[in-house]
Amino acid sequence: MEKQEINVRFGIRMRELRARYDVSQEELALKSELNRTYIGDIERGEKTPSLITLSKIAKGLGITLKEMFDY
């Protein structure tokens, strides 16, 4: 699987989780201490988040890192 495909699949997963927990990109950005446009970039598969960023996003959603990758 190439990098772009992995990024797109993860972005779709992140969008699904946001919808499940009824959190907007803006709310997630605030809770994760990240920029809203960066959240959008990740969801579109345009950016590859670091482990630290993934941890912040999981915390912002109130889930574990493991749950982010259960797809």
PDB file of N, CA, C and O in Angstrom:
ATOM      1  N   MET A   1       0.854  -1.172   0.000  1.00  0.00           N
ATOM      2  CA  MET A   1       0.000   0.000   0.000  1.00  0.00           C
ATOM      3  C   MET A   1       0.902   1.237   0.000  1.00  0.00           C
ATOM      4  O   MET A   1       1.841   1.325   0.790  1.00  0.00           O
ATOM      5  N   GLU A   2       0.620   2.163  -0.863  1.00  0.00           N
ATOM      6  CA  GLU A   2       1.464   3.349  -0.933  1.00  0.00           C
ATOM      7  C   GLU A   2       1.019   4.409   0.070  1.00  0.00           C
ATOM      8  O   GLU A   2      -0.095   4.373   0.593  1.00  0.00           O
ATOM      9  N   LYS A   3       1.928   5.354   0.322  1.00  0.00           N
ATOM     10  CA  LYS A   3       1.711   6.392   1.336  1.00  0.00           C
ATOM     11  C   LYS A   3       0.397   7.136   1.122  1.00  0.00           C
ATOM     12  O   LYS A   3      -0.359   7.335   2.073  1.00  0.00           O
ATOM     13  N   GLN A   4       0.113   7.550  -0.112  1.00  0.00           N
ATOM     14  CA  GLN A   4      -1.105   8.318  -0.384  1.00  0.00           C
ATOM     15  C   GLN A   4      -2.358   7.514  -0.036  1.00  0.00           C
ATOM     16  O   GLN A   4      -3.304   8.058   0.534  1.00  0.00           O
ATOM     17  N   GLU A   5      -2.369   6.235  -0.373  1.00  0.00           N
ATOM     18  CA  GLU A   5      -3.530   5.392  -0.077  1.00  0.00           C
ATOM     19  C   GLU A   5      -3.732   5.251   1.429  1.00  0.00           C
ATOM     20  O   GLU A   5      -4.862   5.290   1.915  1.00  0.00           O
ATOM     21  N   ILE A   6      -2.652   5.090   2.154  1.00  0.00           N
ATOM     22  CA  ILE A   6      -2.736   4.990   3.612  1.00  0.00           C
ATOM     23  C   ILE A   6      -3.291   6.285   4.194  1.00  0.00           C
ATOM     24  O   ILE A   6      -4.152   6.258   5.072  1.00  0.00           O
ATOM     25  N   ASN A   7      -2.796   7.417   3.703  1.00  0.00           N
ATOM     26  CA  ASN A   7      -3.272   8.713   4.194  1.00  0.00           C
ATOM     27  C   ASN A   7      -4.763   8.899   3.934  1.00  0.00           C
ATOM     28  O   ASN A   7      -5.492   9.392   4.794  1.00  0.00           O
ATOM     29  N   VAL A   8      -5.211   8.505   2.748  1.00  0.00           N
ATOM     30  CA  VAL A   8      -6.630   8.646   2.400  1.00  0.00           C
ATOM     31  C   VAL A   8      -7.483   7.745   3.278  1.00  0.00           C
ATOM     32  O   VAL A   8      -8.518   8.177   3.785  1.00  0.00           O
ATOM     33  N   ARG A   9      -7.068   6.508   3.464  1.00  0.00           N
ATOM     34  CA  ARG A   9      -7.838   5.578   4.313  1.00  0.00           C
ATOM     35  C   ARG A   9      -7.917   6.087   5.746  1.00  0.00           C
ATOM     36  O   ARG A   9      -8.975   6.027   6.371  1.00  0.00           O
ATOM     37  N   PHE A  10      -6.793   6.590   6.270  1.00  0.00           N
ATOM     38  CA  PHE A  10      -6.818   7.105   7.632  1.00  0.00           C
ATOM     39  C   PHE A  10      -7.702   8.345   7.720  1.00  0.00           C
ATOM     40  O   PHE A  10      -8.430   8.518   8.698  1.00  0.00           O
ATOM     41  N   GLY A  11      -7.646   9.208   6.708  1.00  0.00           N
ATOM     42  CA  GLY A  11      -8.491  10.407   6.704  1.00  0.00           C
ATOM     43  C   GLY A  11      -9.962  10.060   6.752  1.00  0.00           C
ATOM     44  O   GLY A  11     -10.738  10.703   7.458  1.00  0.00           O
ATOM     45  N   ILE A  12     -10.346   9.039   5.996  1.00  0.00           N
ATOM     46  CA  ILE A  12     -11.738   8.584   6.005  1.00  0.00           C
ATOM     47  C   ILE A  12     -12.105   8.083   7.403  1.00  0.00           C
ATOM     48  O   ILE A  12     -13.189   8.373   7.910  1.00  0.00           O
ATOM     49  N   ARG A  13     -11.204   7.339   8.012  1.00  0.00           N
ATOM     50  CA  ARG A  13     -11.447   6.827   9.369  1.00  0.00           C
ATOM     51  C   ARG A  13     -11.614   7.978  10.360  1.00  0.00           C
ATOM     52  O   ARG A  13     -12.510   7.952  11.203  1.00  0.00           O
ATOM     53  N   MET A  14     -10.756   8.976  10.255  1.00  0.00           N
ATOM     54  CA  MET A  14     -10.832  10.106  11.174  1.00  0.00           C
ATOM     55  C   MET A  14     -12.162  10.854  11.014  1.00  0.00           C
ATOM     56  O   MET A  14     -12.775  11.262  12.000  1.00  0.00           O
ATOM     57  N   ARG A  15     -12.592  11.026   9.778  1.00  0.00           N
ATOM     58  CA  ARG A  15     -13.873  11.684   9.509  1.00  0.00           C
ATOM     59  C   ARG A  15     -15.024  10.866  10.098  1.00  0.00           C
ATOM     60  O   ARG A  15     -15.958  11.428  10.669  1.00  0.00           O
ATOM     61  N   GLU A  16     -14.957   9.537   9.961  1.00  0.00           N
ATOM     62  CA  GLU A  16     -15.990   8.659  10.537  1.00  0.00           C
ATOM     63  C   GLU A  16     -16.046   8.808  12.052  1.00  0.00           C
ATOM     64  O   GLU A  16     -17.128   8.881  12.635  1.00  0.00           O
ATOM     65  N   LEU A  17     -14.881   8.853  12.684  1.00  0.00           N
ATOM     66  CA  LEU A  17     -14.845   8.997  14.139  1.00  0.00           C
ATOM     67  C   LEU A  17     -15.403  10.348  14.574  1.00  0.00           C
ATOM     68  O   LEU A  17     -16.135  10.431  15.561  1.00  0.00           O
ATOM     69  N   ARG A  18     -15.065  11.393  13.850  1.00  0.00           N
ATOM     70  CA  ARG A  18     -15.611  12.720  14.183  1.00  0.00           C
ATOM     71  C   ARG A  18     -17.124  12.711  14.101  1.00  0.00           C
ATOM     72  O   ARG A  18     -17.807  13.264  14.963  1.00  0.00           O
ATOM     73  N   ALA A  19     -17.647  12.075  13.051  1.00  0.00           N
ATOM     74  CA  ALA A  19     -19.101  12.001  12.879  1.00  0.00           C
ATOM     75  C   ALA A  19     -19.731  11.188  14.002  1.00  0.00           C
ATOM     76  O   ALA A  19     -20.768  11.569  14.546  1.00  0.00           O
ATOM     77  N   ARG A  20     -19.102  10.067  14.346  1.00  0.00           N
ATOM     78  CA  ARG A  20     -19.632   9.210  15.420  1.00  0.00           C
ATOM     79  C   ARG A  20     -19.746   9.973  16.738  1.00  0.00           C
ATOM     80  O   ARG A  20     -20.725   9.821  17.469  1.00  0.00           O
ATOM     81  N   TYR A  21     -18.750  10.784  17.029  1.00  0.00           N
ATOM     82  CA  TYR A  21     -18.737  11.514  18.297  1.00  0.00           C
ATOM     83  C   TYR A  21     -19.283  12.939  18.152  1.00  0.00           C
ATOM     84  O   TYR A  21     -19.193  13.744  19.079  1.00  0.00           O
ATOM     85  N   ASP A  22     -19.850  13.237  16.979  1.00  0.00           N
ATOM     86  CA  ASP A  22     -20.502  14.517  16.709  1.00  0.00           C
ATOM     87  C   ASP A  22     -19.589  15.703  17.047  1.00  0.00           C
ATOM     88  O   ASP A  22     -19.959  16.602  17.802  1.00  0.00           O
ATOM     89  N   VAL A  23     -18.392  15.675  16.466  1.00  0.00           N
ATOM     90  CA  VAL A  23     -17.399  16.727  16.689  1.00  0.00           C
ATOM     91  C   VAL A  23     -17.055  17.347  15.339  1.00  0.00           C
ATOM     92  O   VAL A  23     -16.722  16.633  14.394  1.00  0.00           O
ATOM     93  N   SER A  24     -17.134  18.671  15.247  1.00  0.00           N
ATOM     94  CA  SER A  24     -16.766  19.351  14.007  1.00  0.00           C
ATOM     95  C   SER A  24     -15.245  19.423  13.885  1.00  0.00           C
ATOM     96  O   SER A  24     -14.525  19.190  14.856  1.00  0.00           O
ATOM     97  N   GLN A  25     -14.769  19.746  12.695  1.00  0.00           N
ATOM     98  CA  GLN A  25     -13.328  19.921  12.516  1.00  0.00           C
ATOM     99  C   GLN A  25     -12.808  21.017  13.440  1.00  0.00           C
ATOM    100  O   GLN A  25     -11.737  20.888  14.033  1.00  0.00           O
ATOM    101  N   GLU A  26     -13.566  22.075  13.553  1.00  0.00           N
ATOM    102  CA  GLU A  26     -13.158  23.195  14.401  1.00  0.00           C
ATOM    103  C   GLU A  26     -13.077  22.775  15.876  1.00  0.00           C
ATOM    104  O   GLU A  26     -12.111  23.103  16.565  1.00  0.00           O
ATOM    105  N   GLU A  27     -14.090  22.053  16.353  1.00  0.00           N
ATOM    106  CA  GLU A  27     -14.069  21.573  17.739  1.00  0.00           C
ATOM    107  C   GLU A  27     -12.900  20.631  17.981  1.00  0.00           C
ATOM    108  O   GLU A  27     -12.220  20.726  19.003  1.00  0.00           O
ATOM    109  N   LEU A  28     -12.665  19.720  17.038  1.00  0.00           N
ATOM    110  CA  LEU A  28     -11.561  18.782  17.187  1.00  0.00           C
ATOM    111  C   LEU A  28     -10.224  19.516  17.196  1.00  0.00           C
ATOM    112  O   LEU A  28      -9.327  19.174  17.967  1.00  0.00           O
ATOM    113  N   ALA A  29     -10.096  20.514  16.345  1.00  0.00           N
ATOM    114  CA  ALA A  29      -8.864  21.306  16.314  1.00  0.00           C
ATOM    115  C   ALA A  29      -8.623  21.973  17.669  1.00  0.00           C
ATOM    116  O   ALA A  29      -7.504  21.951  18.182  1.00  0.00           O
ATOM    117  N   LEU A  30      -9.656  22.558  18.238  1.00  0.00           N
ATOM    118  CA  LEU A  30      -9.521  23.212  19.548  1.00  0.00           C
ATOM    119  C   LEU A  30      -9.152  22.211  20.635  1.00  0.00           C
ATOM    120  O   LEU A  30      -8.249  22.454  21.435  1.00  0.00           O
ATOM    121  N   LYS A  31      -9.854  21.091  20.659  1.00  0.00           N
ATOM    122  CA  LYS A  31      -9.597  20.071  21.679  1.00  0.00           C
ATOM    123  C   LYS A  31      -8.226  19.423  21.515  1.00  0.00           C
ATOM    124  O   LYS A  31      -7.624  18.971  22.489  1.00  0.00           O
ATOM    125  N   SER A  32      -7.737  19.380  20.275  1.00  0.00           N
ATOM    126  CA  SER A  32      -6.461  18.729  19.979  1.00  0.00           C
ATOM    127  C   SER A  32      -5.291  19.712  19.959  1.00  0.00           C
ATOM    128  O   SER A  32      -4.135  19.316  19.814  1.00  0.00           O
ATOM    129  N   GLU A  33      -5.608  20.988  20.107  1.00  0.00           N
ATOM    130  CA  GLU A  33      -4.595  22.054  20.028  1.00  0.00           C
ATOM    131  C   GLU A  33      -3.885  22.036  18.678  1.00  0.00           C
ATOM    132  O   GLU A  33      -2.664  22.167  18.597  1.00  0.00           O
ATOM    133  N   LEU A  34      -4.689  21.868  17.610  1.00  0.00           N
ATOM    134  CA  LEU A  34      -4.176  21.865  16.245  1.00  0.00           C
ATOM    135  C   LEU A  34      -4.956  22.879  15.425  1.00  0.00           C
ATOM    136  O   LEU A  34      -5.993  23.375  15.865  1.00  0.00           O
ATOM    137  N   ASN A  35      -4.466  23.184  14.250  1.00  0.00           N
ATOM    138  CA  ASN A  35      -5.132  24.106  13.344  1.00  0.00           C
ATOM    139  C   ASN A  35      -6.261  23.383  12.614  1.00  0.00           C
ATOM    140  O   ASN A  35      -6.096  22.234  12.206  1.00  0.00           O
ATOM    141  N   ARG A  36      -7.390  24.038  12.448  1.00  0.00           N
ATOM    142  CA  ARG A  36      -8.539  23.428  11.780  1.00  0.00           C
ATOM    143  C   ARG A  36      -8.215  23.011  10.360  1.00  0.00           C
ATOM    144  O   ARG A  36      -8.668  21.959   9.909  1.00  0.00           O
ATOM    145  N   THR A  37      -7.445  23.810   9.649  1.00  0.00           N
ATOM    146  CA  THR A  37      -7.099  23.445   8.272  1.00  0.00           C
ATOM    147  C   THR A  37      -6.216  22.198   8.243  1.00  0.00           C
ATOM    148  O   THR A  37      -6.279  21.415   7.295  1.00  0.00           O
ATOM    149  N   TYR A  38      -5.402  22.015   9.267  1.00  0.00           N
ATOM    150  CA  TYR A  38      -4.561  20.820   9.341  1.00  0.00           C
ATOM    151  C   TYR A  38      -5.431  19.573   9.524  1.00  0.00           C
ATOM    152  O   TYR A  38      -5.157  18.529   8.932  1.00  0.00           O
ATOM    153  N   ILE A  39      -6.472  19.684  10.341  1.00  0.00           N
ATOM    154  CA  ILE A  39      -7.415  18.570  10.522  1.00  0.00           C
ATOM    155  C   ILE A  39      -8.027  18.216   9.167  1.00  0.00           C
ATOM    156  O   ILE A  39      -8.107  17.040   8.812  1.00  0.00           O
ATOM    157  N   GLY A  40      -8.453  19.217   8.416  1.00  0.00           N
ATOM    158  CA  GLY A  40      -9.017  18.984   7.089  1.00  0.00           C
ATOM    159  C   GLY A  40      -8.010  18.348   6.141  1.00  0.00           C
ATOM    160  O   GLY A  40      -8.355  17.452   5.370  1.00  0.00           O
ATOM    161  N   ASP A  41      -6.761  18.816   6.198  1.00  0.00           N
ATOM    162  CA  ASP A  41      -5.708  18.236   5.354  1.00  0.00           C
ATOM    163  C   ASP A  41      -5.512  16.753   5.653  1.00  0.00           C
ATOM    164  O   ASP A  41      -5.337  15.950   4.736  1.00  0.00           O
ATOM    165  N   ILE A  42      -5.540  16.392   6.923  1.00  0.00           N
ATOM    166  CA  ILE A  42      -5.390  14.986   7.315  1.00  0.00           C
ATOM    167  C   ILE A  42      -6.578  14.180   6.790  1.00  0.00           C
ATOM    168  O   ILE A  42      -6.396  13.097   6.235  1.00  0.00           O
ATOM    169  N   GLU A  43      -7.788  14.703   6.962  1.00  0.00           N
ATOM    170  CA  GLU A  43      -8.986  13.979   6.524  1.00  0.00           C
ATOM    171  C   GLU A  43      -9.035  13.788   5.016  1.00  0.00           C
ATOM    172  O   GLU A  43      -9.621  12.818   4.537  1.00  0.00           O
ATOM    173  N   ARG A  44      -8.431  14.694   4.265  1.00  0.00           N
ATOM    174  CA  ARG A  44      -8.391  14.554   2.807  1.00  0.00           C
ATOM    175  C   ARG A  44      -7.201  13.724   2.342  1.00  0.00           C
ATOM    176  O   ARG A  44      -7.038  13.497   1.143  1.00  0.00           O
ATOM    177  N   GLY A  45      -6.373  13.272   3.270  1.00  0.00           N
ATOM    178  CA  GLY A  45      -5.220  12.456   2.917  1.00  0.00           C
ATOM    179  C   GLY A  45      -4.052  13.252   2.390  1.00  0.00           C
ATOM    180  O   GLY A  45      -3.139  12.692   1.783  1.00  0.00           O
ATOM    181  N   GLU A  46      -4.069  14.560   2.614  1.00  0.00           N
ATOM    182  CA  GLU A  46      -3.017  15.436   2.093  1.00  0.00           C
ATOM    183  C   GLU A  46      -1.827  15.567   3.039  1.00  0.00           C
ATOM    184  O   GLU A  46      -0.744  15.971   2.615  1.00  0.00           O
ATOM    185  N   LYS A  47      -2.010  15.235   4.294  1.00  0.00           N
ATOM    186  CA  LYS A  47      -0.942  15.334   5.295  1.00  0.00           C
ATOM    187  C   LYS A  47      -0.777  14.002   6.001  1.00  0.00           C
ATOM    188  O   LYS A  47      -1.725  13.227   6.130  1.00  0.00           O
ATOM    189  N   THR A  48       0.440  13.749   6.454  1.00  0.00           N
ATOM    190  CA  THR A  48       0.754  12.550   7.227  1.00  0.00           C
ATOM    191  C   THR A  48       1.048  12.992   8.661  1.00  0.00           C
ATOM    192  O   THR A  48       2.115  13.547   8.923  1.00  0.00           O
ATOM    193  N   PRO A  49       0.123  12.756   9.589  1.00  0.00           N
ATOM    194  CA  PRO A  49       0.330  13.213  10.962  1.00  0.00           C
ATOM    195  C   PRO A  49       1.388  12.390  11.693  1.00  0.00           C
ATOM    196  O   PRO A  49       1.547  11.195  11.448  1.00  0.00           O
ATOM    197  N   SER A  50       2.101  13.052  12.587  1.00  0.00           N
ATOM    198  CA  SER A  50       3.089  12.366  13.435  1.00  0.00           C
ATOM    199  C   SER A  50       2.373  11.606  14.546  1.00  0.00           C
ATOM    200  O   SER A  50       1.172  11.778  14.752  1.00  0.00           O
ATOM    201  N   LEU A  51       3.104  10.782  15.244  1.00  0.00           N
ATOM    202  CA  LEU A  51       2.520  10.055  16.382  1.00  0.00           C
ATOM    203  C   LEU A  51       2.037  11.021  17.456  1.00  0.00           C
ATOM    204  O   LEU A  51       1.006  10.780  18.084  1.00  0.00           O
ATOM    205  N   ILE A  52       2.753  12.090  17.670  1.00  0.00           N
ATOM    206  CA  ILE A  52       2.341  13.087  18.665  1.00  0.00           C
ATOM    207  C   ILE A  52       1.020  13.716  18.237  1.00  0.00           C
ATOM    208  O   ILE A  52       0.120  13.897  19.058  1.00  0.00           O
ATOM    209  N   THR A  53       0.902  14.046  16.954  1.00  0.00           N
ATOM    210  CA  THR A  53      -0.341  14.620  16.447  1.00  0.00           C
ATOM    211  C   THR A  53      -1.487  13.626  16.557  1.00  0.00           C
ATOM    212  O   THR A  53      -2.593  13.995  16.952  1.00  0.00           O
ATOM    213  N   LEU A  54      -1.232  12.372  16.213  1.00  0.00           N
ATOM    214  CA  LEU A  54      -2.273  11.348  16.347  1.00  0.00           C
ATOM    215  C   LEU A  54      -2.740  11.216  17.788  1.00  0.00           C
ATOM    216  O   LEU A  54      -3.930  11.046  18.052  1.00  0.00           O
ATOM    217  N   SER A  55      -1.802  11.295  18.710  1.00  0.00           N
ATOM    218  CA  SER A  55      -2.142  11.218  20.130  1.00  0.00           C
ATOM    219  C   SER A  55      -3.026  12.398  20.538  1.00  0.00           C
ATOM    220  O   SER A  55      -3.980  12.222  21.296  1.00  0.00           O
ATOM    221  N   LYS A  56      -2.719  13.592  20.044  1.00  0.00           N
ATOM    222  CA  LYS A  56      -3.526  14.779  20.345  1.00  0.00           C
ATOM    223  C   LYS A  56      -4.941  14.631  19.783  1.00  0.00           C
ATOM    224  O   LYS A  56      -5.918  14.992  20.438  1.00  0.00           O
ATOM    225  N   ILE A  57      -5.037  14.101  18.576  1.00  0.00           N
ATOM    226  CA  ILE A  57      -6.349  13.921  17.945  1.00  0.00           C
ATOM    227  C   ILE A  57      -7.169  12.892  18.718  1.00  0.00           C
ATOM    228  O   ILE A  57      -8.354  13.106  18.973  1.00  0.00           O
ATOM    229  N   ALA A  58      -6.546  11.782  19.088  1.00  0.00           N
ATOM    230  CA  ALA A  58      -7.256  10.759  19.875  1.00  0.00           C
ATOM    231  C   ALA A  58      -7.758  11.358  21.181  1.00  0.00           C
ATOM    232  O   ALA A  58      -8.901  11.128  21.578  1.00  0.00           O
ATOM    233  N   LYS A  59      -6.911  12.118  21.840  1.00  0.00           N
ATOM    234  CA  LYS A  59      -7.313  12.760  23.097  1.00  0.00           C
ATOM    235  C   LYS A  59      -8.476  13.726  22.853  1.00  0.00           C
ATOM    236  O   LYS A  59      -9.417  13.788  23.643  1.00  0.00           O
ATOM    237  N   GLY A  60      -8.399  14.475  21.752  1.00  0.00           N
ATOM    238  CA  GLY A  60      -9.481  15.410  21.413  1.00  0.00           C
ATOM    239  C   GLY A  60     -10.799  14.709  21.155  1.00  0.00           C
ATOM    240  O   GLY A  60     -11.863  15.264  21.429  1.00  0.00           O
ATOM    241  N   LEU A  61     -10.743  13.498  20.632  1.00  0.00           N
ATOM    242  CA  LEU A  61     -11.956  12.709  20.388  1.00  0.00           C
ATOM    243  C   LEU A  61     -12.385  11.910  21.615  1.00  0.00           C
ATOM    244  O   LEU A  61     -13.497  11.386  21.670  1.00  0.00           O
ATOM    245  N   GLY A  62     -11.490  11.823  22.599  1.00  0.00           N
ATOM    246  CA  GLY A  62     -11.806  11.046  23.804  1.00  0.00           C
ATOM    247  C   GLY A  62     -11.687   9.551  23.582  1.00  0.00           C
ATOM    248  O   GLY A  62     -12.409   8.766  24.196  1.00  0.00           O
ATOM    249  N   ILE A  63     -10.763   9.152  22.693  1.00  0.00           N
ATOM    250  CA  ILE A  63     -10.573   7.733  22.391  1.00  0.00           C
ATOM    251  C   ILE A  63      -9.096   7.373  22.525  1.00  0.00           C
ATOM    252  O   ILE A  63      -8.248   8.237  22.749  1.00  0.00           O
ATOM    253  N   THR A  64      -8.807   6.083  22.385  1.00  0.00           N
ATOM    254  CA  THR A  64      -7.414   5.634  22.423  1.00  0.00           C
ATOM    255  C   THR A  64      -6.828   5.658  21.011  1.00  0.00           C
ATOM    256  O   THR A  64      -7.556   5.674  20.019  1.00  0.00           O
ATOM    257  N   LEU A  65      -5.512   5.660  20.947  1.00  0.00           N
ATOM    258  CA  LEU A  65      -4.851   5.554  19.645  1.00  0.00           C
ATOM    259  C   LEU A  65      -5.250   4.260  18.944  1.00  0.00           C
ATOM    260  O   LEU A  65      -5.454   4.245  17.730  1.00  0.00           O
ATOM    261  N   LYS A  66      -5.360   3.191  19.694  1.00  0.00           N
ATOM    262  CA  LYS A  66      -5.744   1.908  19.109  1.00  0.00           C
ATOM    263  C   LYS A  66      -7.087   2.006  18.405  1.00  0.00           C
ATOM    264  O   LYS A  66      -7.256   1.472  17.308  1.00  0.00           O
ATOM    265  N   GLU A  67      -8.038   2.683  19.024  1.00  0.00           N
ATOM    266  CA  GLU A  67      -9.363   2.814  18.430  1.00  0.00           C
ATOM    267  C   GLU A  67      -9.313   3.568  17.102  1.00  0.00           C
ATOM    268  O   GLU A  67     -10.117   3.305  16.207  1.00  0.00           O
ATOM    269  N   MET A  68      -8.370   4.505  16.971  1.00  0.00           N
ATOM    270  CA  MET A  68      -8.249   5.252  15.720  1.00  0.00           C
ATOM    271  C   MET A  68      -7.918   4.326  14.549  1.00  0.00           C
ATOM    272  O   MET A  68      -8.273   4.609  13.405  1.00  0.00           O
ATOM    273  N   PHE A  69      -7.238   3.224  14.844  1.00  0.00           N
ATOM    274  CA  PHE A  69      -6.778   2.332  13.785  1.00  0.00           C
ATOM    275  C   PHE A  69      -7.598   1.048  13.683  1.00  0.00           C
ATOM    276  O   PHE A  69      -7.215   0.140  12.945  1.00  0.00           O
ATOM    277  N   ASP A  70      -8.708   0.949  14.398  1.00  0.00           N
ATOM    278  CA  ASP A  70      -9.593  -0.211  14.301  1.00  0.00           C
ATOM    279  C   ASP A  70     -10.549  -0.055  13.127  1.00  0.00           C
ATOM    280  O   ASP A  70     -11.726   0.260  13.303  1.00  0.00           O
ATOM    281  N   TYR A  71     -10.028  -0.280  11.930  1.00  0.00           N
ATOM    282  CA  TYR A  71     -10.879  -0.199  10.745  1.00  0.00           C
ATOM    283  C   TYR A  71     -10.473  -1.224   9.731  1.00  0.00           C
ATOM    284  O   TYR A  71     -11.078  -1.309   8.662  1.00  0.00           O
TER     285      TYR A  71
END
